Amino acid sequence: MNLRVRARIILGLSLLLFLNLFVAASSFAIDAKGPAKSSKSNNKVAQRYFLGFGPTTYSNLNTSGAGVIFSGGYIWNLDPEFDLLLTADFGTSFKHTDLIMLCPQLKGRYSFSDPEANTTAYAGAGMGIGYSQNHSSAGHPKDNIMSFAVSVAAGIKFYRNTPYPIFAELEHLMYIEESAYGTPISTSLKVGIAIPIGSSKKSSVSSY
């Protein structure tokens, strides 16, 4: 992949993420100026931890086997349709445990269904800084890189308006820099759960 193509990918995903976050922040600001009768608690941003894991495949890391990815982070529900996430993913291979991918990201998500729907599809994009270490073998020495990374994702949220919603997500993550073996890439299918923080636990309904 040449430099021009990479630049276009970065610019497109950056604009998409910025647009998502801008609309989400604007929507929340408008809601916060709602009727005076609205309670203060209704204007609070819902906050949650989340944990997830699932199978993943790798490209350009000198392995042909599948692996596993673990994910965790923090979610701000800025608006019923928009989420801001700070995440960290750690992945390795079942076959080659010396393979490592570690990538913290800032992500935005947009949910397509009505806020009252308990199940909704969503799409998102993210940017971060990732570290990768390929599997080393005869004739293929170890090569570590640290690089900017971009991701796109699509998924489904279940039990959305309950204290503990769950999700299933397909994510494609690509580093920008190349190692000796090419651009590190992972494609993962994750399932997980969101866990309310503090006062959120007292509410039986809180959009995620």
N, CA, C and O of each residue as an XYZ file, in Angstrom:
832
protein
N       0.848     -1.194      0.000
C       0.000      0.000      0.000
C       0.884      1.246      0.000
O       1.706      1.422      0.900
N       0.720      2.120     -1.013
C       1.593      3.276     -1.104
C       1.172      4.384     -0.142
O       0.113      4.330      0.482
N       2.038      5.387     -0.046
C       1.832      6.457      0.933
C       0.559      7.245      0.658
O      -0.130      7.651      1.594
N       0.241      7.464     -0.600
C      -0.945      8.246     -0.947
C      -2.227      7.539     -0.508
O      -3.144      8.176      0.010
N      -2.288      6.223     -0.714
C      -3.465      5.462     -0.291
C      -3.605      5.498      1.214
O      -4.708      5.671      1.733
N      -2.504      5.338      1.918
C      -2.542      5.395      3.382
C      -3.054      6.748      3.865
O      -3.885      6.832      4.769
N      -2.535      7.805      3.238
C      -2.946      9.149      3.644
C      -4.447      9.340      3.458
O      -5.101      9.955      4.300
N      -4.992      8.822      2.374
C      -6.425      8.952      2.130
C      -7.238      8.167      3.149
O      -8.283      8.629      3.606
N      -6.754      6.975      3.505
C      -7.445      6.168      4.511
C      -7.450      6.886      5.855
O      -8.484      6.965      6.518
N      -6.296      7.406      6.252
C      -6.193      8.113      7.534
C      -7.098      9.326      7.549
O      -7.812      9.563      8.524
N      -7.072     10.106      6.457
C      -7.885     11.316      6.393
C      -9.369     10.981      6.450
O     -10.124     11.636      7.170
N      -9.797      9.966      5.698
C     -11.214      9.596      5.684
C     -11.710      9.132      7.034
O     -12.771      9.557      7.490
N     -10.943      8.254      7.684
C     -11.360      7.751      8.988
C     -11.277      8.851     10.047
O     -12.097      8.888     10.964
N     -10.313      9.727      9.931
C     -10.198     10.836     10.883
C     -11.407     11.755     10.773
O     -11.970     12.175     11.784
N     -11.801     12.063      9.545
C     -12.966     12.920      9.353
C     -14.235     12.249      9.864
O     -15.093     12.897     10.462
N     -14.345     10.937      9.621
C     -15.521     10.206     10.095
C     -15.598     10.230     11.607
O     -16.660     10.496     12.171
N     -14.481      9.956     12.273
C     -14.469      9.958     13.734
C     -14.745     11.352     14.278
O     -15.518     11.503     15.224
N     -14.123     12.374     13.694
C     -14.341     13.748     14.143
C     -15.806     14.139     13.981
O     -16.383     14.777     14.861
N     -16.406     13.755     12.853
C     -17.810     14.091     12.619
C     -18.705     13.420     13.646
O     -19.620     14.049     14.177
N     -18.451     12.145     13.931
C     -19.234     11.425     14.939
C     -19.153     12.110     16.295
O     -20.169     12.326     16.955
N     -17.939     12.448     16.702
C     -17.753     13.048     18.014
C     -18.349     14.452     18.075
O     -18.907     14.848     19.098
N     -18.232     15.206     16.978
C     -18.784     16.556     16.947
C     -20.309     16.532     17.052
O     -20.896     17.301     17.813
N     -20.943     15.650     16.289
C     -22.405     15.544     16.335
C     -22.860     15.075     17.711
O     -23.848     15.570     18.254
N     -22.120     14.104     18.271
C     -22.487     13.598     19.595
C     -22.386     14.693     20.651
O     -23.291     14.855     21.470
N     -21.287     15.443     20.635
C     -21.105     16.510     21.618
C     -22.147     17.611     21.435
O     -22.659     18.151     22.416
N     -22.461     17.942     20.188
C     -23.461     18.971     19.911
C     -24.839     18.536     20.395
O     -25.582     19.322     20.983
N     -25.167     17.272     20.139
C     -26.466     16.752     20.558
C     -26.606     16.756     22.071
O     -27.660     17.099     22.607
N     -25.526     16.370     22.761
C     -25.567     16.355     24.215
C     -25.709     17.774     24.765
O     -26.437     18.002     25.730
N     -25.009     18.723     24.145
C     -25.093     20.110     24.601
C     -26.510     20.650     24.445
O     -26.995     21.387     25.304
N     -27.177     20.286     23.347
C     -28.557     20.734     23.121
C     -29.495     20.121     24.158
O     -30.360     20.804     24.706
N     -29.314     18.817     24.424
C     -30.158     18.141     25.414
C     -29.972     18.746     26.790
O     -30.925     18.853     27.563
N     -28.733     19.147     27.100
C     -28.450     19.699     28.423
C     -29.128     21.040     28.643
O     -29.282     21.474     29.784
N     -29.537     21.705     27.562
C     -30.235     22.983     27.658
C     -31.746     22.803     27.560
O     -32.475     23.752     27.272
N     -32.205     21.589     27.800
C     -33.619     21.258     27.660
C     -34.482     21.965     28.678
O     -34.011     22.880     29.354
N     -35.754     21.557     28.808
C     -36.699     22.191     29.705
C     -36.184     22.265     31.129
O     -35.485     21.367     31.600
N     -36.538     23.344     31.809
C     -36.070     23.545     33.187
C     -36.590     22.471     34.117
O     -36.011     22.239     35.178
N     -37.682     21.805     33.734
C     -38.265     20.793     34.595
C     -37.466     19.499     34.588
O     -37.656     18.640     35.449
N     -36.575     19.363     33.619
C     -35.787     18.134     33.539
C     -34.899     18.029     34.765
O     -34.332     19.027     35.212
N     -34.777     16.853     35.298
C     -33.948     16.660     36.474
C     -32.485     16.669     36.079
O     -32.128     16.366     34.941
N     -31.658     17.016     37.027
C     -30.228     17.074     36.781
C     -29.690     15.722     36.366
O     -28.783     15.648     35.538
N     -30.226     14.660     36.919
C     -29.732     13.326     36.621
C     -29.983     12.937     35.183
O     -29.252     12.118     34.628
N     -31.019     13.517     34.559
C     -31.312     13.171     33.172
C     -30.275     13.730     32.220
O     -30.165     13.262     31.087
N     -29.494     14.744     32.664
C     -28.507     15.367     31.814
C     -27.109     14.790     32.031
O     -26.154     15.218     31.383
N     -26.987     13.843     32.918
C     -25.693     13.244     33.172
C     -25.289     12.322     32.032
O     -26.127     11.661     31.419
N     -23.995     12.292     31.762
C     -23.460     11.385     30.754
C     -23.294     10.009     31.390
O     -22.589      9.863     32.388
N     -23.941      9.005     30.814
C     -23.808      7.644     31.335
C     -22.372      7.171     31.124
O     -21.796      7.359     30.052
N     -21.805      6.559     32.152
C     -20.423      6.089     32.090
C     -20.371      4.619     32.456
O     -21.030      4.176     33.396
N     -19.575      3.864     31.698
C     -19.466      2.429     31.937
C     -18.050      1.942     31.642
O     -17.341      2.499     30.804
N     -17.660      0.880     32.359
C     -16.514      0.092     31.958
C     -17.030     -0.973     30.985
O     -18.219     -1.288     30.976
N     -16.147     -1.513     30.183
C     -16.546     -2.676     29.403
C     -15.391     -3.661     29.286
O     -14.221     -3.280     29.314
N     -15.745     -4.934     29.156
C     -14.780     -6.009     28.979
C     -15.256     -6.888     27.831
O     -16.452     -7.151     27.705
N     -14.330     -7.345     26.996
C     -14.694     -8.208     25.883
C     -13.534     -9.081     25.450
O     -12.383     -8.831     25.809
N     -13.845    -10.102     24.680
C     -12.806    -10.967     24.132
C     -13.378    -11.717     22.933
O     -14.588    -11.715     22.710
N     -12.499    -12.355     22.166
C     -12.975    -13.133     21.033
C     -11.846    -13.589     20.138
O     -10.687    -13.243     20.366
N     -12.177    -14.366     19.118
C     -11.158    -14.853     18.180
C     -10.730    -13.758     17.217
O     -11.482    -12.823     16.943
N      -9.513    -13.886     16.710
C      -8.995    -12.908     15.760
C      -8.055    -13.581     14.774
O      -7.487    -14.633     15.068
N      -7.893    -12.981     13.616
C      -6.917    -13.429     12.632
C      -5.924    -12.291     12.391
O      -6.233    -11.118     12.601
N      -4.714    -12.672     11.942
C      -3.651    -11.687     11.744
C      -3.120    -11.759     10.323
O      -3.144    -12.807      9.679
N      -2.639    -10.616      9.854
C      -1.960    -10.545      8.562
C      -0.627     -9.830      8.737
O      -0.517     -8.879      9.511
N       0.388    -10.301      8.005
C       1.719     -9.683      7.967
C       2.436     -9.717      9.309
O       3.173     -8.795      9.659
N       2.207    -10.796     10.055
C       2.897    -10.981     11.328
C       3.570    -12.355     11.403
O       3.877    -12.848     12.488
N       3.791    -12.960     10.241
C       4.482    -14.245     10.131
C       3.771    -15.355     10.892
O       4.406    -16.163     11.571
N       2.449    -15.386     10.771
C       1.666    -16.477     11.350
C       0.457    -16.737     10.479
O      -0.083    -15.827      9.850
N       0.039    -17.991     10.451
C      -1.147    -18.355      9.672
C      -2.292    -18.806     10.572
O      -3.399    -19.064     10.100
N      -2.020    -18.896     11.854
C      -3.039    -19.379     12.771
C      -3.906    -18.271     13.332
O      -3.574    -17.089     13.241
N      -5.035    -18.680     13.919
C      -5.930    -17.723     14.577
C      -5.392    -17.403     15.967
O      -4.457    -18.039     16.454
N      -5.997    -16.416     16.581
C      -5.574    -16.020     17.915
C      -6.748    -15.545     18.734
O      -7.905    -15.787     18.389
N      -6.442    -14.868     19.818
C      -7.471    -14.353     20.704
C      -7.142    -12.902     21.026
O      -5.975    -12.514     21.076
N      -8.175    -12.114     21.243
C      -8.000    -10.718     21.602
C      -8.808    -10.415     22.859
O      -9.940    -10.874     23.007
N      -8.221     -9.644     23.751
C      -8.899     -9.194     24.965
C      -9.026     -7.676     24.884
O      -8.094     -6.980     24.481
N     -10.186     -7.184     25.272
C     -10.469     -5.760     25.122
C     -11.094     -5.213     26.401
O     -11.879     -5.892     27.064
N     -10.741     -3.997     26.732
C     -11.326     -3.347     27.895
C     -11.248     -1.850     27.736
O     -10.502     -1.342     26.899
N     -12.024     -1.140     28.543
C     -11.969      0.311     28.425
C     -13.102      1.011     29.125
O     -13.717      0.489     30.055
N     -13.356      2.199     28.652
C     -14.272      3.129     29.299
C     -15.201      3.716     28.245
O     -14.751      4.050     27.148
N     -16.486      3.848     28.555
C     -17.479      4.346     27.610
C     -18.169      5.575     28.183
O     -18.579      5.581     29.344
N     -18.296      6.612     27.367
C     -19.123      7.762     27.686
C     -20.303      7.768     26.713
O     -20.105      7.896     25.505
N     -21.507      7.635     27.218
C     -22.705      7.685     26.371
C     -23.121      9.150     26.243
O     -23.966      9.626     27.000
N     -22.523      9.866     25.282
C     -22.769     11.297     25.137
C     -24.187     11.608     24.722
O     -24.708     12.681     25.027
N     -24.819     10.672     24.025
C     -26.150     10.844     23.471
C     -26.715      9.450     23.262
O     -25.936      8.509     23.113
N     -28.054      9.267     23.244
C     -28.596      7.922     23.021
C     -28.070      7.226     21.770
O     -28.037      5.997     21.714
N     -27.657      8.003     20.764
C     -27.150      7.393     19.534
C     -25.619      7.374     19.433
O     -25.070      6.663     18.591
N     -24.923      8.143     20.279
C     -23.483      8.294     20.129
C     -22.734      7.913     21.400
O     -23.113      8.301     22.505
N     -21.671      7.151     21.219
C     -20.786      6.777     22.315
C     -19.364      7.197     21.988
O     -18.942      7.157     20.832
N     -18.632      7.599     23.011
C     -17.199      7.841     22.920
C     -16.520      6.796     23.786
O     -16.920      6.585     24.931
N     -15.492      6.137     23.252
C     -14.828      5.063     23.969
C     -13.329      5.277     24.025
O     -12.723      5.747     23.062
N     -12.735      4.934     25.151
C     -11.292      4.841     25.304
C     -10.993      3.372     25.571
O     -11.379      2.844     26.614
N     -10.313      2.707     24.644
C     -10.164      1.259     24.710
C      -8.702      0.831     24.662
O      -7.824      1.604     24.279
N      -8.460     -0.408     25.055
C      -7.149     -1.029     24.906
C      -7.371     -2.486     24.525
O      -8.108     -3.204     25.201
N      -6.740     -2.918     23.454
C      -6.850     -4.298     22.977
C      -5.495     -4.988     23.065
O      -4.463     -4.406     22.731
N      -5.516     -6.232     23.519
C      -4.303     -7.052     23.548
C      -4.592     -8.355     22.828
O      -5.530     -9.068     23.184
N      -3.791     -8.674     21.815
C      -4.007     -9.889     21.052
C      -2.757    -10.724     20.934
O      -1.644    -10.197     20.929
N      -2.941    -12.037     20.838
C      -1.836    -12.957     20.608
C      -2.348    -14.132     19.802
O      -3.547    -14.239     19.544
N      -1.448    -15.015     19.402
C      -1.801    -16.156     18.566
C      -1.868    -17.435     19.390
O      -1.075    -17.622     20.314
N      -2.810    -18.315     19.061
C      -2.870    -19.621     19.730
C      -1.630    -20.443     19.408
O      -1.097    -21.152     20.262
N      -1.185    -20.335     18.168
C      -0.082    -21.168     17.673
C       1.274    -20.591     18.017
O       2.215    -21.336     18.293
N       1.389    -19.261     18.004
C       2.668    -18.597     18.225
C       2.490    -17.525     19.301
O       2.077    -16.400     19.019
N       2.807    -17.896     20.523
C       2.524    -16.992     21.643
C       3.505    -15.825     21.739
O       3.306    -14.917     22.546
N       4.563    -15.841     20.923
C       5.460    -14.694     20.934
C       4.914    -13.542     20.087
O       5.482    -12.449     20.091
N       3.819    -13.777     19.363
C       3.164    -12.714     18.594
C       2.349    -11.837     19.537
O       1.609    -12.335     20.385
N       2.496    -10.536     19.378
C       1.792     -9.590     20.245
C       1.241     -8.441     19.414
O       1.932     -7.912     18.543
N      -0.008     -8.053     19.684
C      -0.558     -6.792     19.202
C      -1.194     -6.086     20.391
O      -2.044     -6.658     21.073
N      -0.788     -4.852     20.641
C      -1.324     -4.058     21.748
C      -1.666     -2.679     21.194
O      -0.808     -1.999     20.632
N      -2.938     -2.267     21.357
C      -3.344     -1.009     20.724
C      -4.413     -0.276     21.530
O      -5.570     -0.694     21.520
N      -4.063      0.798     22.224
C      -5.075      1.683     22.813
C      -5.642      2.599     21.729
O      -4.914      3.061     20.851
N      -6.967      2.860     21.802
C      -7.618      3.677     20.789
C      -8.656      4.616     21.398
O      -9.171      4.367     22.488
N      -8.953      5.685     20.685
C     -10.096      6.537     20.954
C     -11.098      6.277     19.837
O     -10.765      6.414     18.660
N     -12.341      5.896     20.202
C     -13.320      5.469     19.208
C     -14.627      6.240     19.335
O     -14.958      6.769     20.396
N     -15.351      6.289     18.242
C     -16.707      6.806     18.235
C     -17.648      5.754     17.673
O     -17.277      5.017     16.759
N     -18.872      5.674     18.213
C     -19.876      4.710     17.740
C     -21.209      5.407     17.507
O     -21.611      6.288     18.267
N     -21.875      4.999     16.453
C     -23.211      5.516     16.147
C     -24.195      4.358     16.107
O     -23.991      3.392     15.372
N     -25.262      4.452     16.897
C     -26.310      3.424     16.925
C     -27.458      3.836     16.005
O     -27.869      4.996     15.998
N     -27.970      2.882     15.232
C     -28.954      3.190     14.203
C     -30.404      3.144     14.681
O     -31.263      3.788     14.079
N     -30.695      2.404     15.740
C     -32.082      2.219     16.170
C     -32.553      3.348     17.075
O     -31.754      4.129     17.592
N     -33.871      3.416     17.255
C     -34.472      4.357     18.185
C     -33.918      4.119     19.588
O     -33.689      2.968     19.960
N     -33.695      5.173     20.379
C     -33.142      5.014     21.728
C     -33.929      4.062     22.618
O     -33.369      3.470     23.541
N     -35.237      3.908     22.347
C     -36.050      3.013     23.175
C     -35.862      1.545     22.804
O     -36.269      0.661     23.557
N     -35.248      1.277     21.648
C     -35.056     -0.113     21.211
C     -34.027     -0.796     22.094
O     -32.973     -0.232     22.386
N     -34.337     -2.002     22.513
C     -33.450     -2.725     23.404
C     -32.312     -3.420     22.657
O     -31.321     -3.823     23.268
N     -32.450     -3.560     21.348
C     -31.410     -4.132     20.500
C     -31.150     -3.176     19.350
O     -32.093     -2.691     18.725
N     -29.889     -2.897     19.062
C     -29.569     -1.954     17.996
C     -28.268     -2.332     17.304
O     -27.336     -2.833     17.934
N     -28.219     -2.086     16.006
C     -26.969     -2.213     15.258
C     -26.191     -0.908     15.377
O     -26.782      0.155     15.565
N     -24.881     -0.985     15.269
C     -24.068      0.223     15.338
C     -22.850      0.092     14.427
O     -22.480     -1.008     14.015
N     -22.239      1.226     14.124
C     -20.989      1.268     13.369
C     -20.060      2.259     14.048
O     -20.517      3.195     14.705
N     -18.772      2.059     13.894
C     -17.834      2.945     14.554
C     -16.483      2.986     13.867
O     -16.209      2.206     12.955
N     -15.649      3.903     14.315
C     -14.286      4.041     13.817
C     -13.407      4.510     14.958
O     -13.885      5.105     15.924
N     -12.118      4.237     14.836
C     -11.214      4.614     15.899
C      -9.819      4.921     15.397
O      -9.453      4.575     14.273
N      -9.046      5.577     16.246
C      -7.639      5.875     15.970
C      -6.845      5.652     17.249
O      -7.348      5.879     18.349
N      -5.598      5.205     17.097
C      -4.783      4.970     18.268
C      -3.325      4.792     17.910
O      -2.908      5.061     16.783
N      -2.558      4.337     18.879
C      -1.148      4.028     18.686
C      -0.941      2.579     19.086
O      -1.237      2.191     20.216
N      -0.433      1.776     18.157
C      -0.309      0.346     18.404
C       1.130     -0.148     18.413
O       2.020      0.441     17.800
N       1.324     -1.245     19.127
C       2.613     -1.938     19.165
C       2.397     -3.344     18.637
O       1.401     -3.987     18.969
N       3.317     -3.825     17.824
C       3.199     -5.200     17.329
C       4.550     -5.884     17.351
O       5.597     -5.259     17.175
N       4.494     -7.191     17.574
C       5.685     -8.033     17.527
C       5.310     -9.292     16.770
O       4.424    -10.033     17.194
N       5.977     -9.541     15.651
C       5.645    -10.706     14.841
C       6.213    -11.992     15.430
O       7.102    -11.963     16.280
N       5.685    -13.115     14.965
C       6.248    -14.413     15.341
C       7.591    -14.580     14.648
O       7.708    -14.337     13.447
N       8.614    -14.998     15.406
C       9.937    -15.214     14.824
C      10.148    -16.698     14.565
O       9.761    -17.547     15.368
N      10.762    -16.989     13.442
C      11.065    -18.366     13.068
C      12.326    -18.363     12.223
O      12.895    -17.304     11.958
N      12.769    -19.546     11.798
C      13.974    -19.647     10.986
C      13.813    -18.825      9.706
O      12.881    -19.036      8.929
N      14.724    -17.899      9.507
C      14.658    -17.055      8.325
C      13.701    -15.890      8.453
O      13.593    -15.077      7.535
N      12.995    -15.791      9.590
C      12.048    -14.689      9.830
C      12.300    -14.132     11.233
O      11.613    -14.507     12.184
N      13.272    -13.249     11.359
C      13.607    -12.704     12.683
C      12.497    -11.828     13.241
O      11.614    -11.364     12.519
N      12.572    -11.620     14.536
C      11.582    -10.792     15.222
C      11.708     -9.336     14.779
O      12.814     -8.820     14.621
N      10.565     -8.682     14.581
C      10.558     -7.272     14.197
C       9.439     -6.572     14.957
O       8.267     -6.903     14.783
N       9.793     -5.616     15.791
C       8.817     -4.871     16.581
C       8.619     -3.488     15.980
O       9.580     -2.852     15.546
N       7.375     -3.024     15.954
C       7.127     -1.654     15.504
C       6.087     -0.999     16.413
O       5.289     -1.683     17.053
N       6.107      0.323     16.460
C       5.070      1.122     17.090
C       4.567      2.099     16.046
O       5.359      2.761     15.376
N       3.252      2.191     15.904
C       2.698      2.927     14.778
C       1.327      3.484     15.112
O       0.636      2.965     15.989
N       0.932      4.545     14.411
C      -0.460      4.957     14.442
C      -1.308      3.840     13.840
O      -0.858      3.113     12.956
N      -2.539      3.714     14.329
C      -3.433      2.667     13.852
C      -4.837      3.225     13.667
O      -5.236      4.169     14.349
N      -5.577      2.634     12.742
C      -6.965      3.021     12.501
C      -7.821      1.760     12.496
O      -7.337      0.674     12.178
N      -9.097      1.910     12.849
C      -9.991      0.760     12.883
C     -11.390      1.160     12.432
O     -11.794      2.317     12.547
N     -12.111      0.183     11.920
C     -13.533      0.322     11.632
C     -14.236     -0.874     12.257
O     -13.653     -1.953     12.362
N     -15.483     -0.688     12.672
C     -16.193     -1.757     13.365
C     -17.684     -1.682     13.086
O     -18.222     -0.621     12.771
N     -18.336     -2.823     13.207
C     -19.790     -2.910     13.134
C     -20.226     -3.954     14.135
O     -19.545     -4.961     14.329
N     -21.369     -3.716     14.777
C     -21.801     -4.660     15.795
C     -23.256     -4.508     16.166
O     -23.997     -3.732     15.562
N     -23.652     -5.272     17.181
C     -25.016     -5.258     17.698
C     -24.962     -5.178     19.211
O     -24.200     -5.906     19.848
N     -25.766     -4.297     19.789
C     -25.925     -4.202     21.235
C     -27.216     -4.906     21.626
O     -28.252     -4.712     20.990
N     -27.154     -5.718     22.667
C     -28.325     -6.403     23.200
C     -28.598     -5.891     24.620
O     -27.677     -5.482     25.326
N     -29.869     -5.918     25.028
C     -30.256     -5.434     26.364
C     -29.722     -4.023     26.579
O     -29.186     -3.704     27.640
N     -29.872     -3.192     25.568
C     -29.296     -1.852     25.559
C     -29.760     -0.990     26.731
O     -28.962     -0.262     27.321
N     -31.044     -1.070     27.067
C     -31.614     -0.216     28.118
C     -31.702     -0.924     29.459
O     -32.678     -0.764     30.192
N     -30.682     -1.703     29.776
C     -30.578     -2.365     31.072
C     -29.232     -1.978     31.686
O     -28.370     -1.441     30.991
N     -29.043     -2.244     32.976
C     -27.764     -1.851     33.591
C     -26.553     -2.565     32.998
O     -25.443     -2.036     33.061
N     -26.741     -3.777     32.413
C     -25.603     -4.547     31.932
C     -25.812     -4.998     30.483
O     -26.035     -6.183     30.234
N     -25.744     -4.065     29.525
C     -25.895     -4.446     28.124
C     -24.700     -5.276     27.644
O     -23.598     -5.166     28.182
N     -24.935     -6.102     26.631
C     -23.865     -6.888     26.040
C     -23.749     -6.529     24.563
O     -24.668     -5.946     23.987
N     -22.628     -6.876     23.955
C     -22.419     -6.524     22.564
C     -21.655     -7.612     21.829
O     -20.922     -8.393     22.436
N     -21.834     -7.654     20.521
C     -21.049     -8.507     19.621
C     -20.553     -7.592     18.506
O     -21.334     -6.847     17.914
N     -19.255     -7.651     18.222
C     -18.659     -6.664     17.319
C     -17.607     -7.296     16.413
O     -16.796     -8.111     16.854
N     -17.635     -6.906     15.145
C     -16.599     -7.270     14.181
C     -15.734     -6.032     13.941
O     -16.245     -4.987     13.538
N     -14.427     -6.146     14.186
C     -13.532     -4.995     14.055
C     -12.342     -5.333     13.171
O     -11.768     -6.419     13.259
N     -11.984     -4.379     12.314
C     -10.808     -4.499     11.445
C      -9.831     -3.408     11.842
O     -10.141     -2.220     11.746
N      -8.646     -3.814     12.288
C      -7.628     -2.892     12.786
C      -6.402     -2.953     11.886
O      -5.921     -4.039     11.564
N      -5.896     -1.799     11.480
C      -4.729     -1.744     10.593
C      -3.734     -0.706     11.096
O      -4.098      0.432     11.392
N      -2.475     -1.118     11.187
C      -1.419     -0.172     11.520
C      -1.033      0.601     10.260
O      -1.261      0.135      9.143
N      -0.449      1.782     10.447
C      -0.069      2.606      9.317
C       1.344      2.290      8.833
O       1.591      2.218      7.630
N       2.262      2.104      9.767
C       3.640      1.787      9.399
C       3.773      0.309      9.032
O       2.957     -0.522      9.431
N       4.811      0.004      8.269
C       5.086     -1.366      7.865
C       6.253     -1.931      8.664
O       7.225     -1.233      8.949
N       6.140     -3.197      9.017
C       7.270     -3.917      9.591
C       8.020     -4.577      8.438
O       7.752     -4.291      7.271
N       8.948     -5.448      8.763
C       9.679     -6.164      7.726
C       8.768     -7.105      6.942
O       9.143     -7.581      5.871
N       7.581     -7.372      7.466
C       6.667     -8.340      6.843
C       5.429     -7.677      6.248
O       4.556     -8.359      5.712
N       5.350     -6.344      6.340
C       4.196     -5.643      5.814
C       3.448     -4.899      6.908
O       3.943     -4.751      8.026
N       2.256     -4.434      6.576
C       1.436     -3.677      7.512
C       0.674     -4.614      8.444
O      -0.146     -5.396      7.963
N       0.909     -4.570      9.766
C       0.173     -5.443     10.685
C      -1.334     -5.169     10.648
O      -1.773     -4.020     10.704
N      -2.109     -6.242     10.555
C      -3.568     -6.147     10.471
C      -4.185     -7.242     11.333
O      -3.678     -8.362     11.393
N      -5.283     -6.902     11.997
C      -6.067     -7.930     12.709
C      -7.550     -7.728     12.408
O      -8.025     -6.601     12.266
N      -8.258     -8.830     12.316
C      -9.711     -8.809     12.158
C     -10.288     -9.693     13.252
O      -9.991    -10.886     13.312
N     -11.106     -9.114     14.112
C     -11.564     -9.841     15.299
C     -13.081     -9.798     15.435
O     -13.744     -8.877     14.960
N     -13.605    -10.818     16.095
C     -15.020    -10.893     16.445
C     -15.101    -10.968     17.960
O     -14.754    -11.984     18.562
N     -15.568     -9.872     18.576
C     -15.556     -9.769     20.028
C     -16.965     -9.788     20.605
O     -17.905     -9.273     20.000
N     -17.094    -10.384     21.772
C     -18.319    -10.293     22.562
C     -17.924     -9.734     23.920
O     -16.820     -9.984     24.402
N     -18.832     -8.973     24.540
C     -18.479     -8.382     25.817
C     -19.677     -7.817     26.548
O     -20.819     -7.929     26.103
N     -19.386     -7.208     27.679
C     -20.424     -6.648     28.537
C     -19.987     -5.283     29.037
O     -18.803     -5.054     29.287
N     -20.945     -4.378     29.182
C     -20.693     -3.051     29.742
C     -21.166     -3.029     31.193
O     -22.238     -3.543     31.515
N     -20.363     -2.434     32.056
C     -20.617     -2.458     33.494
C     -20.795     -1.031     33.995
O     -19.891     -0.214     33.827
N     -21.929     -0.707     34.605
C     -22.173      0.681     35.036
C     -21.223      1.119     36.138
O     -20.726      0.309     36.920
N     -20.985      2.425     36.178
C     -20.082      3.012     37.162
C     -20.875      3.874     38.135
O     -21.725      4.660     37.718
N     -20.607      3.733     39.409
C     -21.186      4.609     40.438
C     -22.700      4.633     40.421
O     -23.350      3.591     40.509
N     -23.268      5.853     40.304
C     -24.713      6.040     40.425
C     -25.478      5.376     39.313
O     -26.684      5.168     39.442
N     -24.795      5.021     38.178
C     -25.473      4.351     37.084
C     -26.065      3.015     37.518
O     -27.045      2.547     36.938
N     -25.462      2.396     38.548
C     -25.939      1.107     39.021
C     -27.329      1.195     39.634
O     -28.038      0.192     39.722
N     -27.719      2.399     40.062
C     -29.016      2.557     40.716
C     -30.155      2.655     39.715
O     -31.324      2.547     40.085
N     -29.817      2.860     38.452
C     -30.842      3.012     37.431
C     -31.017      1.724     36.661
O     -30.035      1.106     36.249
N     -32.262      1.310     36.463
C     -32.535      0.082     35.740
C     -32.546      0.314     34.240
O     -32.476     -0.649     33.476
N     -32.631      1.562     33.793
C     -32.635      1.882     32.378
C     -31.629      2.986     32.112
O     -31.762      4.089     32.641
N     -30.626      2.699     31.299
C     -29.619      3.684     30.927
C     -29.034      3.300     29.592
O     -28.335      2.292     29.485
N     -29.312      4.097     28.562
C     -28.879      3.760     27.207
C     -27.373      3.646     27.140
O     -26.639      4.421     27.753
N     -26.927      2.649     26.373
C     -25.484      2.462     26.148
C     -25.247      2.429     24.655
O     -24.108      2.281     24.214
